[in-house]
Amino acid sequence: MSRPAFGPLLFFAIAFALSLYFTFAAVQGDYGLFRRAEIIGEANDLRAQLIEVRADVARMENLTQRLSDDYLDLDLLDEQARRVLGMVRADEIVIR
């Protein structure tokens, strides 16, 4: 009596199924190639935002330093006071 040769066939079928699963997981999974590309794109966007925020912080630090007790920029103080109070001189024209 001969035995059916399902052993090697079953082994290759299981090995093939597992290789398909791991290939799919490597490409589409939570830690796969597509997710890595998304993370790299998000990181680049966040780096650009960081550059913008650092520029805003530098600008604000400059304005703060110019209005500090140690160094007072009278033109900036005048501009800020006029903006907050909504005041103009009689000889000025306001264009909005």
PDB file of N, CA, C and O in Angstrom:
ATOM      1  N   MET A   1       0.819  -1.156   0.000  1.00  0.00           N
ATOM      2  CA  MET A   1       0.000   0.000   0.000  1.00  0.00           C
ATOM      3  C   MET A   1       0.883   1.246   0.000  1.00  0.00           C
ATOM      4  O   MET A   1       1.821   1.359   0.790  1.00  0.00           O
ATOM      5  N   SER A   2       0.572   2.164  -0.885  1.00  0.00           N
ATOM      6  CA  SER A   2       1.382   3.374  -0.957  1.00  0.00           C
ATOM      7  C   SER A   2       0.673   4.518  -0.228  1.00  0.00           C
ATOM      8  O   SER A   2      -0.554   4.617  -0.209  1.00  0.00           O
ATOM      9  N   ARG A   3       1.483   5.355   0.356  1.00  0.00           N
ATOM     10  CA  ARG A   3       0.935   6.503   1.092  1.00  0.00           C
ATOM     11  C   ARG A   3       0.816   7.702   0.152  1.00  0.00           C
ATOM     12  O   ARG A   3       1.658   7.885  -0.727  1.00  0.00           O
ATOM     13  N   PRO A   4      -0.208   8.505   0.330  1.00  0.00           N
ATOM     14  CA  PRO A   4      -0.327   9.697  -0.522  1.00  0.00           C
ATOM     15  C   PRO A   4       0.804  10.687  -0.209  1.00  0.00           C
ATOM     16  O   PRO A   4       1.264  10.776   0.929  1.00  0.00           O
ATOM     17  N   ALA A   5       1.235  11.413  -1.213  1.00  0.00           N
ATOM     18  CA  ALA A   5       2.353  12.345  -1.063  1.00  0.00           C
ATOM     19  C   ALA A   5       1.839  13.742  -0.714  1.00  0.00           C
ATOM     20  O   ALA A   5       2.192  14.724  -1.366  1.00  0.00           O
ATOM     21  N   PHE A   6       1.010  13.816   0.312  1.00  0.00           N
ATOM     22  CA  PHE A   6       0.476  15.112   0.724  1.00  0.00           C
ATOM     23  C   PHE A   6       1.430  15.845   1.654  1.00  0.00           C
ATOM     24  O   PHE A   6       1.319  17.062   1.797  1.00  0.00           O
ATOM     25  N   GLY A   7       2.348  15.158   2.279  1.00  0.00           N
ATOM     26  CA  GLY A   7       3.277  15.774   3.234  1.00  0.00           C
ATOM     27  C   GLY A   7       4.090  16.896   2.616  1.00  0.00           C
ATOM     28  O   GLY A   7       4.030  18.022   3.112  1.00  0.00           O
ATOM     29  N   PRO A   8       4.852  16.642   1.551  1.00  0.00           N
ATOM     30  CA  PRO A   8       5.639  17.718   0.945  1.00  0.00           C
ATOM     31  C   PRO A   8       4.764  18.810   0.345  1.00  0.00           C
ATOM     32  O   PRO A   8       5.107  19.990   0.404  1.00  0.00           O
ATOM     33  N   LEU A   9       3.626  18.413  -0.238  1.00  0.00           N
ATOM     34  CA  LEU A   9       2.731  19.397  -0.824  1.00  0.00           C
ATOM     35  C   LEU A   9       2.141  20.309   0.250  1.00  0.00           C
ATOM     36  O   LEU A   9       2.050  21.522   0.063  1.00  0.00           O
ATOM     37  N   LEU A  10       1.746  19.722   1.365  1.00  0.00           N
ATOM     38  CA  LEU A  10       1.203  20.495   2.479  1.00  0.00           C
ATOM     39  C   LEU A  10       2.269  21.423   3.060  1.00  0.00           C
ATOM     40  O   LEU A  10       1.985  22.577   3.383  1.00  0.00           O
ATOM     41  N   PHE A  11       3.489  20.917   3.189  1.00  0.00           N
ATOM     42  CA  PHE A  11       4.590  21.739   3.696  1.00  0.00           C
ATOM     43  C   PHE A  11       4.814  22.966   2.808  1.00  0.00           C
ATOM     44  O   PHE A  11       4.953  24.079   3.315  1.00  0.00           O
ATOM     45  N   PHE A  12       4.850  22.766   1.487  1.00  0.00           N
ATOM     46  CA  PHE A  12       5.070  23.882   0.572  1.00  0.00           C
ATOM     47  C   PHE A  12       3.885  24.848   0.552  1.00  0.00           C
ATOM     48  O   PHE A  12       4.068  26.056   0.398  1.00  0.00           O
ATOM     49  N   ALA A  13       2.693  24.324   0.705  1.00  0.00           N
ATOM     50  CA  ALA A  13       1.517  25.195   0.748  1.00  0.00           C
ATOM     51  C   ALA A  13       1.550  26.078   1.991  1.00  0.00           C
ATOM     52  O   ALA A  13       1.274  27.275   1.913  1.00  0.00           O
ATOM     53  N   ILE A  14       1.885  25.491   3.134  1.00  0.00           N
ATOM     54  CA  ILE A  14       1.986  26.274   4.375  1.00  0.00           C
ATOM     55  C   ILE A  14       3.134  27.275   4.286  1.00  0.00           C
ATOM     56  O   ILE A  14       2.983  28.425   4.700  1.00  0.00           O
ATOM     57  N   ALA A  15       4.269  26.856   3.756  1.00  0.00           N
ATOM     58  CA  ALA A  15       5.419  27.755   3.611  1.00  0.00           C
ATOM     59  C   ALA A  15       5.076  28.910   2.671  1.00  0.00           C
ATOM     60  O   ALA A  15       5.457  30.053   2.925  1.00  0.00           O
ATOM     61  N   PHE A  16       4.357  28.613   1.586  1.00  0.00           N
ATOM     62  CA  PHE A  16       3.956  29.654   0.648  1.00  0.00           C
ATOM     63  C   PHE A  16       2.990  30.639   1.297  1.00  0.00           C
ATOM     64  O   PHE A  16       3.123  31.851   1.124  1.00  0.00           O
ATOM     65  N   ALA A  17       2.018  30.118   2.043  1.00  0.00           N
ATOM     66  CA  ALA A  17       1.047  30.981   2.725  1.00  0.00           C
ATOM     67  C   ALA A  17       1.740  31.879   3.748  1.00  0.00           C
ATOM     68  O   ALA A  17       1.429  33.066   3.845  1.00  0.00           O
ATOM     69  N   LEU A  18       2.664  31.326   4.500  1.00  0.00           N
ATOM     70  CA  LEU A  18       3.398  32.120   5.482  1.00  0.00           C
ATOM     71  C   LEU A  18       4.263  33.180   4.807  1.00  0.00           C
ATOM     72  O   LEU A  18       4.356  34.309   5.289  1.00  0.00           O
ATOM     73  N   SER A  19       4.886  32.822   3.710  1.00  0.00           N
ATOM     74  CA  SER A  19       5.713  33.808   3.010  1.00  0.00           C
ATOM     75  C   SER A  19       4.851  34.933   2.448  1.00  0.00           C
ATOM     76  O   SER A  19       5.273  36.089   2.456  1.00  0.00           O
ATOM     77  N   LEU A  20       3.649  34.617   1.961  1.00  0.00           N
ATOM     78  CA  LEU A  20       2.732  35.660   1.507  1.00  0.00           C
ATOM     79  C   LEU A  20       2.323  36.565   2.654  1.00  0.00           C
ATOM     80  O   LEU A  20       2.280  37.786   2.505  1.00  0.00           O
ATOM     81  N   TYR A  21       2.022  35.966   3.800  1.00  0.00           N
ATOM     82  CA  TYR A  21       1.623  36.750   4.972  1.00  0.00           C
ATOM     83  C   TYR A  21       2.738  37.697   5.407  1.00  0.00           C
ATOM     84  O   TYR A  21       2.486  38.880   5.635  1.00  0.00           O
ATOM     85  N   PHE A  22       3.949  37.200   5.523  1.00  0.00           N
ATOM     86  CA  PHE A  22       5.050  38.034   5.982  1.00  0.00           C
ATOM     87  C   PHE A  22       5.426  39.095   4.947  1.00  0.00           C
ATOM     88  O   PHE A  22       5.829  40.199   5.313  1.00  0.00           O
ATOM     89  N   THR A  23       5.298  38.773   3.669  1.00  0.00           N
ATOM     90  CA  THR A  23       5.550  39.766   2.630  1.00  0.00           C
ATOM     91  C   THR A  23       4.510  40.882   2.702  1.00  0.00           C
ATOM     92  O   THR A  23       4.850  42.062   2.610  1.00  0.00           O
ATOM     93  N   PHE A  24       3.239  40.503   2.867  1.00  0.00           N
ATOM     94  CA  PHE A  24       2.180  41.496   3.006  1.00  0.00           C
ATOM     95  C   PHE A  24       2.410  42.364   4.239  1.00  0.00           C
ATOM     96  O   PHE A  24       2.266  43.585   4.172  1.00  0.00           O
ATOM     97  N   ALA A  25       2.767  41.746   5.361  1.00  0.00           N
ATOM     98  CA  ALA A  25       3.012  42.494   6.595  1.00  0.00           C
ATOM     99  C   ALA A  25       4.210  43.429   6.441  1.00  0.00           C
ATOM    100  O   ALA A  25       4.209  44.531   6.990  1.00  0.00           O
ATOM    101  N   ALA A  26       5.218  43.004   5.709  1.00  0.00           N
ATOM    102  CA  ALA A  26       6.398  43.840   5.522  1.00  0.00           C
ATOM    103  C   ALA A  26       6.095  45.064   4.656  1.00  0.00           C
ATOM    104  O   ALA A  26       6.758  46.094   4.782  1.00  0.00           O
ATOM    105  N   VAL A  27       5.111  44.956   3.793  1.00  0.00           N
ATOM    106  CA  VAL A  27       4.782  46.068   2.913  1.00  0.00           C
ATOM    107  C   VAL A  27       3.639  46.908   3.488  1.00  0.00           C
ATOM    108  O   VAL A  27       3.739  48.134   3.533  1.00  0.00           O
ATOM    109  N   GLN A  28       2.568  46.269   3.923  1.00  0.00           N
ATOM    110  CA  GLN A  28       1.355  46.963   4.324  1.00  0.00           C
ATOM    111  C   GLN A  28       1.162  47.084   5.837  1.00  0.00           C
ATOM    112  O   GLN A  28       0.285  47.830   6.271  1.00  0.00           O
ATOM    113  N   GLY A  29       1.918  46.404   6.622  1.00  0.00           N
ATOM    114  CA  GLY A  29       1.680  46.345   8.061  1.00  0.00           C
ATOM    115  C   GLY A  29       1.978  47.639   8.797  1.00  0.00           C
ATOM    116  O   GLY A  29       2.362  48.640   8.192  1.00  0.00           O
ATOM    117  N   ASP A  30       1.795  47.607  10.119  1.00  0.00           N
ATOM    118  CA  ASP A  30       2.022  48.780  10.952  1.00  0.00           C
ATOM    119  C   ASP A  30       3.465  49.257  10.898  1.00  0.00           C
ATOM    120  O   ASP A  30       3.729  50.448  11.067  1.00  0.00           O
ATOM    121  N   TYR A  31       4.374  48.370  10.672  1.00  0.00           N
ATOM    122  CA  TYR A  31       5.795  48.714  10.587  1.00  0.00           C
ATOM    123  C   TYR A  31       6.346  48.450   9.185  1.00  0.00           C
ATOM    124  O   TYR A  31       7.547  48.246   9.015  1.00  0.00           O
ATOM    125  N   GLY A  32       5.470  48.455   8.193  1.00  0.00           N
ATOM    126  CA  GLY A  32       5.858  48.126   6.826  1.00  0.00           C
ATOM    127  C   GLY A  32       6.429  49.307   6.069  1.00  0.00           C
ATOM    128  O   GLY A  32       6.603  50.398   6.612  1.00  0.00           O
ATOM    129  N   LEU A  33       6.714  49.061   4.806  1.00  0.00           N
ATOM    130  CA  LEU A  33       7.341  50.064   3.956  1.00  0.00           C
ATOM    131  C   LEU A  33       6.437  51.274   3.706  1.00  0.00           C
ATOM    132  O   LEU A  33       6.914  52.409   3.696  1.00  0.00           O
ATOM    133  N   PHE A  34       5.145  51.043   3.506  1.00  0.00           N
ATOM    134  CA  PHE A  34       4.232  52.154   3.264  1.00  0.00           C
ATOM    135  C   PHE A  34       4.111  53.037   4.498  1.00  0.00           C
ATOM    136  O   PHE A  34       4.089  54.263   4.393  1.00  0.00           O
ATOM    137  N   ARG A  35       4.032  52.409   5.663  1.00  0.00           N
ATOM    138  CA  ARG A  35       3.949  53.186   6.909  1.00  0.00           C
ATOM    139  C   ARG A  35       5.234  53.978   7.127  1.00  0.00           C
ATOM    140  O   ARG A  35       5.196  55.104   7.623  1.00  0.00           O
ATOM    141  N   ARG A  36       6.354  53.400   6.764  1.00  0.00           N
ATOM    142  CA  ARG A  36       7.639  54.112   6.890  1.00  0.00           C
ATOM    143  C   ARG A  36       7.652  55.348   6.002  1.00  0.00           C
ATOM    144  O   ARG A  36       8.126  56.405   6.418  1.00  0.00           O
ATOM    145  N   ALA A  37       7.138  55.225   4.785  1.00  0.00           N
ATOM    146  CA  ALA A  37       7.067  56.371   3.878  1.00  0.00           C
ATOM    147  C   ALA A  37       6.161  57.460   4.457  1.00  0.00           C
ATOM    148  O   ALA A  37       6.472  58.646   4.351  1.00  0.00           O
ATOM    149  N   GLU A  38       5.043  57.062   5.068  1.00  0.00           N
ATOM    150  CA  GLU A  38       4.149  58.032   5.705  1.00  0.00           C
ATOM    151  C   GLU A  38       4.857  58.744   6.854  1.00  0.00           C
ATOM    152  O   GLU A  38       4.737  59.961   6.997  1.00  0.00           O
ATOM    153  N   ILE A  39       5.583  58.007   7.659  1.00  0.00           N
ATOM    154  CA  ILE A  39       6.288  58.587   8.798  1.00  0.00           C
ATOM    155  C   ILE A  39       7.355  59.558   8.327  1.00  0.00           C
ATOM    156  O   ILE A  39       7.528  60.621   8.923  1.00  0.00           O
ATOM    157  N   ILE A  40       8.074  59.212   7.266  1.00  0.00           N
ATOM    158  CA  ILE A  40       9.104  60.111   6.734  1.00  0.00           C
ATOM    159  C   ILE A  40       8.454  61.399   6.220  1.00  0.00           C
ATOM    160  O   ILE A  40       8.981  62.489   6.441  1.00  0.00           O
ATOM    161  N   GLY A  41       7.322  61.277   5.541  1.00  0.00           N
ATOM    162  CA  GLY A  41       6.605  62.468   5.069  1.00  0.00           C
ATOM    163  C   GLY A  41       6.133  63.341   6.215  1.00  0.00           C
ATOM    164  O   GLY A  41       6.265  64.563   6.158  1.00  0.00           O
ATOM    165  N   GLU A  42       5.578  62.722   7.270  1.00  0.00           N
ATOM    166  CA  GLU A  42       5.138  63.479   8.434  1.00  0.00           C
ATOM    167  C   GLU A  42       6.319  64.154   9.122  1.00  0.00           C
ATOM    168  O   GLU A  42       6.201  65.288   9.587  1.00  0.00           O
ATOM    169  N   ALA A  43       7.449  63.469   9.189  1.00  0.00           N
ATOM    170  CA  ALA A  43       8.640  64.044   9.818  1.00  0.00           C
ATOM    171  C   ALA A  43       9.115  65.268   9.034  1.00  0.00           C
ATOM    172  O   ALA A  43       9.514  66.267   9.633  1.00  0.00           O
ATOM    173  N   ASN A  44       9.075  65.200   7.715  1.00  0.00           N
ATOM    174  CA  ASN A  44       9.474  66.354   6.898  1.00  0.00           C
ATOM    175  C   ASN A  44       8.528  67.532   7.107  1.00  0.00           C
ATOM    176  O   ASN A  44       8.972  68.677   7.186  1.00  0.00           O
ATOM    177  N   ASP A  45       7.217  67.256   7.197  1.00  0.00           N
ATOM    178  CA  ASP A  45       6.246  68.316   7.465  1.00  0.00           C
ATOM    179  C   ASP A  45       6.497  68.946   8.839  1.00  0.00           C
ATOM    180  O   ASP A  45       6.438  70.167   8.984  1.00  0.00           O
ATOM    181  N   LEU A  46       6.774  68.121   9.832  1.00  0.00           N
ATOM    182  CA  LEU A  46       7.027  68.637  11.172  1.00  0.00           C
ATOM    183  C   LEU A  46       8.317  69.441  11.232  1.00  0.00           C
ATOM    184  O   LEU A  46       8.402  70.422  11.970  1.00  0.00           O
ATOM    185  N   ARG A  47       9.324  69.033  10.459  1.00  0.00           N
ATOM    186  CA  ARG A  47      10.569  69.823  10.405  1.00  0.00           C
ATOM    187  C   ARG A  47      10.298  71.203   9.810  1.00  0.00           C
ATOM    188  O   ARG A  47      10.835  72.202  10.289  1.00  0.00           O
ATOM    189  N   ALA A  48       9.471  71.262   8.769  1.00  0.00           N
ATOM    190  CA  ALA A  48       9.124  72.554   8.165  1.00  0.00           C
ATOM    191  C   ALA A  48       8.358  73.422   9.162  1.00  0.00           C
ATOM    192  O   ALA A  48       8.605  74.625   9.254  1.00  0.00           O
ATOM    193  N   GLN A  49       7.434  72.823   9.904  1.00  0.00           N
ATOM    194  CA  GLN A  49       6.703  73.567  10.930  1.00  0.00           C
ATOM    195  C   GLN A  49       7.645  74.063  12.017  1.00  0.00           C
ATOM    196  O   GLN A  49       7.491  75.181  12.508  1.00  0.00           O
ATOM    197  N   LEU A  50       8.619  73.239  12.396  1.00  0.00           N
ATOM    198  CA  LEU A  50       9.588  73.629  13.419  1.00  0.00           C
ATOM    199  C   LEU A  50      10.394  74.841  12.961  1.00  0.00           C
ATOM    200  O   LEU A  50      10.657  75.742  13.757  1.00  0.00           O
ATOM    201  N   ILE A  51      10.785  74.872  11.700  1.00  0.00           N
ATOM    202  CA  ILE A  51      11.528  76.009  11.171  1.00  0.00           C
ATOM    203  C   ILE A  51      10.674  77.279  11.243  1.00  0.00           C
ATOM    204  O   ILE A  51      11.167  78.344  11.617  1.00  0.00           O
ATOM    205  N   GLU A  52       9.386  77.159  10.882  1.00  0.00           N
ATOM    206  CA  GLU A  52       8.486  78.314  10.951  1.00  0.00           C
ATOM    207  C   GLU A  52       8.306  78.786  12.388  1.00  0.00           C
ATOM    208  O   GLU A  52       8.328  79.988  12.653  1.00  0.00           O
ATOM    209  N   VAL A  53       8.130  77.862  13.305  1.00  0.00           N
ATOM    210  CA  VAL A  53       7.933  78.225  14.714  1.00  0.00           C
ATOM    211  C   VAL A  53       9.188  78.876  15.273  1.00  0.00           C
ATOM    212  O   VAL A  53       9.098  79.852  16.017  1.00  0.00           O
ATOM    213  N   ARG A  54      10.354  78.350  14.926  1.00  0.00           N
ATOM    214  CA  ARG A  54      11.597  78.967  15.397  1.00  0.00           C
ATOM    215  C   ARG A  54      11.746  80.386  14.852  1.00  0.00           C
ATOM    216  O   ARG A  54      12.221  81.271  15.563  1.00  0.00           O
ATOM    217  N   ALA A  55      11.348  80.611  13.605  1.00  0.00           N
ATOM    218  CA  ALA A  55      11.401  81.966  13.043  1.00  0.00           C
ATOM    219  C   ALA A  55      10.446  82.894  13.783  1.00  0.00           C
ATOM    220  O   ALA A  55      10.790  84.043  14.062  1.00  0.00           O
ATOM    221  N   ASP A  56       9.241  82.403  14.105  1.00  0.00           N
ATOM    222  CA  ASP A  56       8.287  83.211  14.869  1.00  0.00           C
ATOM    223  C   ASP A  56       8.823  83.530  16.262  1.00  0.00           C
ATOM    224  O   ASP A  56       8.680  84.654  16.744  1.00  0.00           O
ATOM    225  N   VAL A  57       9.435  82.547  16.901  1.00  0.00           N
ATOM    226  CA  VAL A  57       9.996  82.766  18.233  1.00  0.00           C
ATOM    227  C   VAL A  57      11.115  83.794  18.178  1.00  0.00           C
ATOM    228  O   VAL A  57      11.198  84.667  19.042  1.00  0.00           O
ATOM    229  N   ALA A  58      11.972  83.700  17.174  1.00  0.00           N
ATOM    230  CA  ALA A  58      13.062  84.671  17.032  1.00  0.00           C
ATOM    231  C   ALA A  58      12.505  86.075  16.814  1.00  0.00           C
ATOM    232  O   ALA A  58      13.016  87.043  17.378  1.00  0.00           O
ATOM    233  N   ARG A  59      11.459  86.184  15.997  1.00  0.00           N
ATOM    234  CA  ARG A  59      10.843  87.491  15.756  1.00  0.00           C
ATOM    235  C   ARG A  59      10.237  88.049  17.038  1.00  0.00           C
ATOM    236  O   ARG A  59      10.397  89.232  17.340  1.00  0.00           O
ATOM    237  N   MET A  60       9.540  87.200  17.792  1.00  0.00           N
ATOM    238  CA  MET A  60       8.928  87.649  19.042  1.00  0.00           C
ATOM    239  C   MET A  60       9.979  88.015  20.090  1.00  0.00           C
ATOM    240  O   MET A  60       9.809  88.980  20.835  1.00  0.00           O
ATOM    241  N   GLU A  61      11.061  87.244  20.145  1.00  0.00           N
ATOM    242  CA  GLU A  61      12.140  87.581  21.076  1.00  0.00           C
ATOM    243  C   GLU A  61      12.757  88.925  20.722  1.00  0.00           C
ATOM    244  O   GLU A  61      13.103  89.703  21.611  1.00  0.00           O
ATOM    245  N   ASN A  62      12.897  89.202  19.430  1.00  0.00           N
ATOM    246  CA  ASN A  62      13.434  90.483  18.986  1.00  0.00           C
ATOM    247  C   ASN A  62      12.509  91.622  19.407  1.00  0.00           C
ATOM    248  O   ASN A  62      12.965  92.637  19.934  1.00  0.00           O
ATOM    249  N   LEU A  63      11.211  91.450  19.173  1.00  0.00           N
ATOM    250  CA  LEU A  63      10.259  92.486  19.562  1.00  0.00           C
ATOM    251  C   LEU A  63      10.239  92.681  21.078  1.00  0.00           C
ATOM    252  O   LEU A  63      10.178  93.810  21.564  1.00  0.00           O
ATOM    253  N   THR A  64      10.291  91.578  21.818  1.00  0.00           N
ATOM    254  CA  THR A  64      10.299  91.662  23.275  1.00  0.00           C
ATOM    255  C   THR A  64      11.542  92.378  23.773  1.00  0.00           C
ATOM    256  O   THR A  64      11.465  93.197  24.689  1.00  0.00           O
ATOM    257  N   GLN A  65      12.683  92.075  23.177  1.00  0.00           N
ATOM    258  CA  GLN A  65      13.928  92.724  23.576  1.00  0.00           C
ATOM    259  C   GLN A  65      13.884  94.213  23.244  1.00  0.00           C
ATOM    260  O   GLN A  65      14.413  95.033  23.994  1.00  0.00           O
ATOM    261  N   ARG A  66      13.259  94.562  22.126  1.00  0.00           N
ATOM    262  CA  ARG A  66      13.180  95.965  21.728  1.00  0.00           C
ATOM    263  C   ARG A  66      12.233  96.767  22.608  1.00  0.00           C
ATOM    264  O   ARG A  66      12.309  97.995  22.633  1.00  0.00           O
ATOM    265  N   LEU A  67      11.341  96.095  23.331  1.00  0.00           N
ATOM    266  CA  LEU A  67      10.434  96.793  24.250  1.00  0.00           C
ATOM    267  C   LEU A  67      10.822  96.590  25.714  1.00  0.00           C
ATOM    268  O   LEU A  67      10.052  96.945  26.607  1.00  0.00           O
ATOM    269  N   SER A  68      11.985  96.034  25.970  1.00  0.00           N
ATOM    270  CA  SER A  68      12.390  95.766  27.351  1.00  0.00           C
ATOM    271  C   SER A  68      12.913  97.037  28.016  1.00  0.00           C
ATOM    272  O   SER A  68      13.087  98.068  27.367  1.00  0.00           O
ATOM    273  N   ASP A  69      13.158  96.944  29.315  1.00  0.00           N
ATOM    274  CA  ASP A  69      13.662  98.085  30.073  1.00  0.00           C
ATOM    275  C   ASP A  69      15.098  98.428  29.687  1.00  0.00           C
ATOM    276  O   ASP A  69      15.500  99.590  29.758  1.00  0.00           O
ATOM    277  N   ASP A  70      15.870  97.428  29.282  1.00  0.00           N
ATOM    278  CA  ASP A  70      17.270  97.660  28.939  1.00  0.00           C
ATOM    279  C   ASP A  70      17.431  98.382  27.604  1.00  0.00           C
ATOM    280  O   ASP A  70      18.366  99.163  27.429  1.00  0.00           O
ATOM    281  N   TYR A  71      16.540  98.130  26.681  1.00  0.00           N
ATOM    282  CA  TYR A  71      16.637  98.704  25.346  1.00  0.00           C
ATOM    283  C   TYR A  71      15.232  99.040  24.895  1.00  0.00           C
ATOM    284  O   TYR A  71      14.407  98.142  24.726  1.00  0.00           O
ATOM    285  N   LEU A  72      14.948 100.296  24.700  1.00  0.00           N
ATOM    286  CA  LEU A  72      13.598 100.711  24.332  1.00  0.00           C
ATOM    287  C   LEU A  72      13.619 101.343  22.945  1.00  0.00           C
ATOM    288  O   LEU A  72      14.244 102.383  22.736  1.00  0.00           O
ATOM    289  N   ASP A  73      12.938 100.714  22.012  1.00  0.00           N
ATOM    290  CA  ASP A  73      12.801 101.238  20.657  1.00  0.00           C
ATOM    291  C   ASP A  73      11.554 102.117  20.633  1.00  0.00           C
ATOM    292  O   ASP A  73      10.431 101.614  20.659  1.00  0.00           O
ATOM    293  N   LEU A  74      11.757 103.414  20.585  1.00  0.00           N
ATOM    294  CA  LEU A  74      10.635 104.347  20.682  1.00  0.00           C
ATOM    295  C   LEU A  74       9.688 104.239  19.489  1.00  0.00           C
ATOM    296  O   LEU A  74       8.478 104.411  19.641  1.00  0.00           O
ATOM    297  N   ASP A  75      10.225 103.960  18.314  1.00  0.00           N
ATOM    298  CA  ASP A  75       9.349 103.799  17.145  1.00  0.00           C
ATOM    299  C   ASP A  75       8.423 102.597  17.314  1.00  0.00           C
ATOM    300  O   ASP A  75       7.233 102.676  17.009  1.00  0.00           O
ATOM    301  N   LEU A  76       8.966 101.499  17.793  1.00  0.00           N
ATOM    302  CA  LEU A  76       8.144 100.311  18.010  1.00  0.00           C
ATOM    303  C   LEU A  76       7.132 100.562  19.118  1.00  0.00           C
ATOM    304  O   LEU A  76       5.981 100.142  19.004  1.00  0.00           O
ATOM    305  N   LEU A  77       7.537 101.234  20.177  1.00  0.00           N
ATOM    306  CA  LEU A  77       6.617 101.555  21.266  1.00  0.00           C
ATOM    307  C   LEU A  77       5.483 102.429  20.757  1.00  0.00           C
ATOM    308  O   LEU A  77       4.323 102.206  21.102  1.00  0.00           O
ATOM    309  N   ASP A  78       5.811 103.428  19.935  1.00  0.00           N
ATOM    310  CA  ASP A  78       4.801 104.308  19.356  1.00  0.00           C
ATOM    311  C   ASP A  78       3.837 103.521  18.478  1.00  0.00           C
ATOM    312  O   ASP A  78       2.623 103.714  18.545  1.00  0.00           O
ATOM    313  N   GLU A  79       4.386 102.635  17.658  1.00  0.00           N
ATOM    314  CA  GLU A  79       3.545 101.807  16.771  1.00  0.00           C
ATOM    315  C   GLU A  79       2.606 100.915  17.570  1.00  0.00           C
ATOM    316  O   GLU A  79       1.423 100.812  17.249  1.00  0.00           O
ATOM    317  N   GLN A  80       3.127 100.274  18.605  1.00  0.00           N
ATOM    318  CA  GLN A  80       2.302  99.386  19.424  1.00  0.00           C
ATOM    319  C   GLN A  80       1.214 100.167  20.169  1.00  0.00           C
ATOM    320  O   GLN A  80       0.067  99.724  20.241  1.00  0.00           O
ATOM    321  N   ALA A  81       1.570 101.312  20.714  1.00  0.00           N
ATOM    322  CA  ALA A  81       0.591 102.125  21.443  1.00  0.00           C
ATOM    323  C   ALA A  81      -0.515 102.602  20.513  1.00  0.00           C
ATOM    324  O   ALA A  81      -1.689 102.588  20.883  1.00  0.00           O
ATOM    325  N   ARG A  82      -0.146 103.023  19.313  1.00  0.00           N
ATOM    326  CA  ARG A  82      -1.162 103.472  18.361  1.00  0.00           C
ATOM    327  C   ARG A  82      -2.086 102.327  17.934  1.00  0.00           C
ATOM    328  O   ARG A  82      -3.292 102.517  17.779  1.00  0.00           O
ATOM    329  N   ARG A  83      -1.503 101.132  17.745  1.00  0.00           N
ATOM    330  CA  ARG A  83      -2.314  99.988  17.336  1.00  0.00           C
ATOM    331  C   ARG A  83      -3.290  99.598  18.443  1.00  0.00           C
ATOM    332  O   ARG A  83      -4.462  99.332  18.174  1.00  0.00           O
ATOM    333  N   VAL A  84      -2.812  99.564  19.683  1.00  0.00           N
ATOM    334  CA  VAL A  84      -3.663  99.137  20.798  1.00  0.00           C
ATOM    335  C   VAL A  84      -4.727 100.192  21.106  1.00  0.00           C
ATOM    336  O   VAL A  84      -5.894  99.860  21.314  1.00  0.00           O
ATOM    337  N   LEU A  85      -4.327 101.439  21.134  1.00  0.00           N
ATOM    338  CA  LEU A  85      -5.245 102.508  21.508  1.00  0.00           C
ATOM    339  C   LEU A  85      -6.080 103.021  20.342  1.00  0.00           C
ATOM    340  O   LEU A  85      -7.105 103.670  20.549  1.00  0.00           O
ATOM    341  N   GLY A  86      -5.643 102.731  19.113  1.00  0.00           N
ATOM    342  CA  GLY A  86      -6.386 103.199  17.941  1.00  0.00           C
ATOM    343  C   GLY A  86      -6.286 104.701  17.756  1.00  0.00           C
ATOM    344  O   GLY A  86      -7.227 105.320  17.260  1.00  0.00           O
ATOM    345  N   MET A  87      -5.181 105.295  18.138  1.00  0.00           N
ATOM    346  CA  MET A  87      -5.001 106.744  18.086  1.00  0.00           C
ATOM    347  C   MET A  87      -4.116 107.131  16.891  1.00  0.00           C
ATOM    348  O   MET A  87      -3.224 106.382  16.492  1.00  0.00           O
ATOM    349  N   VAL A  88      -4.388 108.316  16.334  1.00  0.00           N
ATOM    350  CA  VAL A  88      -3.544 108.890  15.292  1.00  0.00           C
ATOM    351  C   VAL A  88      -3.397 110.378  15.576  1.00  0.00           C
ATOM    352  O   VAL A  88      -4.219 110.976  16.271  1.00  0.00           O
ATOM    353  N   ARG A  89      -2.349 110.957  15.034  1.00  0.00           N
ATOM    354  CA  ARG A  89      -2.174 112.408  15.160  1.00  0.00           C
ATOM    355  C   ARG A  89      -3.065 113.120  14.146  1.00  0.00           C
ATOM    356  O   ARG A  89      -3.560 112.518  13.193  1.00  0.00           O
ATOM    357  N   ALA A  90      -3.250 114.392  14.374  1.00  0.00           N
ATOM    358  CA  ALA A  90      -4.116 115.176  13.494  1.00  0.00           C
ATOM    359  C   ALA A  90      -3.542 115.301  12.086  1.00  0.00           C
ATOM    360  O   ALA A  90      -4.290 115.441  11.118  1.00  0.00           O
ATOM    361  N   ASP A  91      -2.206 115.252  11.971  1.00  0.00           N
ATOM    362  CA  ASP A  91      -1.586 115.432  10.662  1.00  0.00           C
ATOM    363  C   ASP A  91      -1.325 114.111   9.940  1.00  0.00           C
ATOM    364  O   ASP A  91      -0.627 114.108   8.926  1.00  0.00           O
ATOM    365  N   GLU A  92      -1.854 113.005  10.422  1.00  0.00           N
ATOM    366  CA  GLU A  92      -1.611 111.685   9.811  1.00  0.00           C
ATOM    367  C   GLU A  92      -2.830 111.230   9.032  1.00  0.00           C
ATOM    368  O   GLU A  92      -3.964 111.604   9.330  1.00  0.00           O
ATOM    369  N   ILE A  93      -2.563 110.417   8.031  1.00  0.00           N
ATOM    370  CA  ILE A  93      -3.630 109.790   7.243  1.00  0.00           C
ATOM    371  C   ILE A  93      -3.510 108.283   7.455  1.00  0.00           C
ATOM    372  O   ILE A  93      -2.427 107.711   7.327  1.00  0.00           O
ATOM    373  N   VAL A  94      -4.633 107.652   7.781  1.00  0.00           N
ATOM    374  CA  VAL A  94      -4.644 106.214   8.042  1.00  0.00           C
ATOM    375  C   VAL A  94      -5.213 105.497   6.829  1.00  0.00           C
ATOM    376  O   VAL A  94      -6.315 105.805   6.374  1.00  0.00           O
ATOM    377  N   ILE A  95      -4.463 104.547   6.312  1.00  0.00           N
ATOM    378  CA  ILE A  95      -4.921 103.751   5.175  1.00  0.00           C
ATOM    379  C   ILE A  95      -5.063 102.317   5.674  1.00  0.00           C
ATOM    380  O   ILE A  95      -4.108 101.731   6.184  1.00  0.00           O
ATOM    381  N   ARG A  96      -6.255 101.761   5.524  1.00  0.00           N
ATOM    382  CA  ARG A  96      -6.520 100.390   5.983  1.00  0.00           C
ATOM    383  C   ARG A  96      -6.986  99.534   4.852  1.00  0.00           C
ATOM    384  O   ARG A  96      -7.258  98.349   5.046  1.00  0.00           O
TER     385      ARG A  96
END
